[in-house]
Amino acid sequence: MERVLVTGAGGPAGVAVIRSLLKRADVEVYAADMDGWASGLYLVPPERRRIVPRGADPEFVAAVISLCAADSLTVLFSTVDVELPPLAARRSELGGAVLAAASAATLDVTLDKFALSERVTGFARVPTTRLVGPESTAEDWTFPIIVKPRRGAGSRGVRLVHDRAALDALGDDETLIAQELLPGAEFSVDVFADAAGHVIAAVPRTRTRVDSGVSIAGRTLRDAELESTAADVARAIGLTGVANVQLRYDAAGVAALLEVNPRFPGAMPLTIAAGVDMPSLALDLALGRKLPSKVEFRELANVRYLEDIFVDPSEILHSDNAAHDESDG
């Protein structure tokens, strides 16, 4: 029986991974989060629920290393961006547990949007991308363009710059990138590659309805260009395991790279239901088991809703990072 810990149990990605692994008879799933109210904690038996520090806390990795030893874990899944680099840097200290995540080198390049654009150029269509400063000043842009943080997730700090005066006003700031605006439709492609970097599946999907950054409705679709472009990106970054490749069509109708999230996306349940159970594949990859050369998927749509988990109040775990009051037990 494999003992597997999933961190980020309060997020949609964590819940998706936990639910996938709970379907396997050869796995005991443990769940961890910094917040005692994290819903995914209560999908597993009480003795397998764990509270950990915030991912950005200097003590986070040490706490996870201790859990790996105390619970005799064999595989560790992290579903939170900020946790991945420090865990990957110390993966050799996890004892007998294997970190089911891309290499530190792949994480480094995907979490730096400028480095990502440089790496993927020549493998797939990449929008013109320059560091804000002399490089962006020298570029002959067609405005408007996009300016966004070189590092960071979601749409935080992303802005539309309409003319050169506004771009020049940003000065010299290499924490920002200036990027060609891609005007077409956007797609997410969930990609899985084996230990040799061979892409087993690339599943394009829409984000038709989004609430608070989370896709709540969408559909998978068969599209050869999106599938091949995402696979080319995966090969360029040396991906093993799971990543979410975000693409958008340019003015000429060519699929181009927006960014790569080197982790399980929150919309993973749609990809699983369409036929590609990436958390289960990632577990087999971590355990060194034989993987199929290709996994097909079907076109499928989903809508999502909130679901209740009912537990005795005494079961709610207390944590320093969660708000509790005296009535919480």
Secondary structure, 3 states (H helix, E strand, C coil): CEEEEEECCCCHHHHHHHHHHHCCCCEEEEEEECCCCCHHHHHCCHHHEEECCCCCCCCHHHHHHHHHHHCCCCEEEECCHHHHHHHHHCHHHCCCCEECCCCHHHHHHHCCHHHHHHHHECCECCCCEEEECHHHHHCCCCCCEEEEECCCCCCCCCEEECCHHHHHCCCCEEEEEEEECCCCCEEEEEEEECCCCCEEEEEEECCCEEECCEEEEEEECCCHHHHHHHHHHHHHCCCCEEEEEEEEECCCCCEEEEEEECCCCCCHHHHHHCCCCHHHHHHHHHCCCCCCCCCCCCCCEEECCCCCCCCCHHHCCCCCCCCCCHHHC
